[in-house]
Amino acid sequence: MKFHPGAFTDPVGPVPDRPNGRDVYWVTVWFDTQEAKLTTPALLRLMTFRIYNRQATIDSEPRHQQNTHCISLRVEGDLRDDEMVFDAGDKMMDWYVKQFNAGRRFINRQFIFRRESVV
């Protein structure tokens, strides 16, 4: 299996994306070039705001693997509609904020804000 860098790192290094599968969705938050300059806490607040306000996309794969300036959060479960997917994204974002605050996760800025998309 080929290693695909993920949107996040931990103190040891890059955290690979977990695989797609049945009942797996990706909530993607997109950023413009100015937002790429935000501090990590500000970027996390922006992500939380956009997911809560449904200003994100729901995808079948992590968009950050093909596109720059976005982060996709993996959510899974028997999520019957978009509202359920966004609600799961809200909960996942809460988990990531706690991980960042504890120093266990970081945004892989070099990968997320790279110059060119893979596609």
C-alpha positions as CSV (number, residue, x, y, z in Angstrom):
1,M,0.0,0.0,0.0
2,K,1.4,3.4,-1.0
3,F,1.9,6.0,1.7
4,H,-0.1,9.2,1.2
5,P,0.8,12.1,3.5
6,G,-2.2,13.4,5.3
7,A,-3.3,16.9,6.3
8,F,-1.9,16.4,9.8
9,T,1.3,15.5,11.6
10,D,2.0,14.3,15.1
11,P,5.3,14.8,17.1
12,V,6.8,11.8,15.2
13,G,5.9,12.8,11.7
14,P,3.2,12.8,9.0
15,V,0.0,11.0,9.9
16,P,-1.3,9.1,6.8
17,D,-5.0,9.4,5.9
18,R,-7.0,6.4,7.0
19,P,-8.6,4.5,4.1
20,N,-11.9,5.1,2.4
21,G,-14.6,2.5,2.9
22,R,-18.2,1.9,3.3
23,D,-19.9,4.8,5.2
24,V,-16.8,7.0,5.0
25,Y,-17.2,10.6,4.1
26,W,-14.7,13.5,4.0
27,V,-15.8,17.0,5.1
28,T,-13.5,19.4,3.2
29,V,-12.7,23.0,4.2
30,W,-11.2,25.2,1.4
31,F,-8.8,28.1,2.0
32,D,-7.7,31.0,-0.1
33,T,-4.1,32.1,-0.4
34,Q,-4.5,34.8,2.3
35,E,-6.0,32.3,4.7
36,A,-2.9,30.1,4.3
37,K,-1.0,32.8,6.3
38,L,-3.3,32.5,9.4
39,T,-1.8,31.1,12.6
40,T,-2.8,27.5,13.4
41,P,-5.3,28.6,16.1
42,A,-6.9,31.0,13.7
43,L,-7.0,28.3,11.0
44,L,-8.7,25.9,13.4
45,R,-11.3,28.5,14.3
46,L,-12.0,29.1,10.6
47,M,-12.4,25.4,10.0
48,T,-14.7,25.1,12.9
49,F,-16.8,28.1,11.7
50,R,-17.0,26.8,8.2
51,I,-18.0,23.3,9.1
52,Y,-20.6,24.5,11.6
53,N,-22.1,26.9,9.0
54,R,-22.0,24.3,6.3
55,Q,-19.4,26.2,4.2
56,A,-17.6,23.0,3.4
57,T,-18.0,20.3,0.9
58,I,-18.8,16.6,1.5
59,D,-16.6,14.3,-0.6
60,S,-16.0,10.6,-1.1
61,E,-12.2,11.0,-0.8
62,P,-9.8,13.4,0.9
63,R,-9.6,16.4,-1.5
64,H,-6.2,17.5,0.0
65,Q,-4.6,14.5,-1.7
66,Q,-5.3,16.1,-5.1
67,N,-5.8,19.8,-4.4
68,T,-4.0,22.4,-2.5
69,H,-5.4,24.8,0.1
70,C,-7.9,22.5,1.7
71,I,-8.2,20.0,4.5
72,S,-10.5,17.1,4.5
73,L,-11.7,15.5,7.8
74,R,-12.6,11.8,7.7
75,V,-16.0,10.9,9.3
76,E,-17.7,7.6,9.2
77,G,-20.9,6.0,10.2
78,D,-24.5,5.4,9.1
79,L,-24.9,9.1,8.1
80,R,-28.1,9.3,6.2
81,D,-28.0,13.0,5.0
82,D,-25.7,15.9,4.7
83,E,-26.7,17.3,8.1
84,M,-25.6,14.2,9.8
85,V,-22.2,14.3,7.9
86,F,-21.7,17.9,8.9
87,D,-22.6,17.1,12.5
88,A,-20.0,14.4,12.5
89,G,-17.6,16.8,11.0
90,D,-18.3,19.2,13.9
91,K,-17.5,16.5,16.4
92,M,-14.3,15.5,14.6
93,M,-13.2,19.1,14.5
94,D,-13.7,19.3,18.3
95,W,-11.5,16.3,18.6
96,Y,-8.8,17.8,16.4
97,V,-8.9,21.1,18.4
98,K,-8.3,19.1,21.6
99,Q,-5.4,17.2,19.9
100,F,-3.8,20.5,18.7
101,N,-4.2,22.1,22.2
102,A,-2.5,19.1,23.7
103,G,0.4,19.1,21.2
104,R,-0.5,15.8,19.7
105,R,-1.5,17.0,16.2
106,F,-0.3,19.7,13.9
107,I,-1.4,20.9,10.4
108,N,0.9,19.6,7.7
109,R,1.2,23.1,6.2
110,Q,4.0,22.2,3.8
111,F,1.6,19.6,2.2
112,I,-1.7,21.5,2.5
113,F,-0.4,24.8,1.2
114,R,2.0,23.3,-1.5
115,R,2.2,25.3,-4.7
116,E,0.6,22.9,-7.1
117,S,-2.3,20.4,-7.1
118,V,-1.6,16.8,-8.0
119,V,-4.4,16.7,-10.5
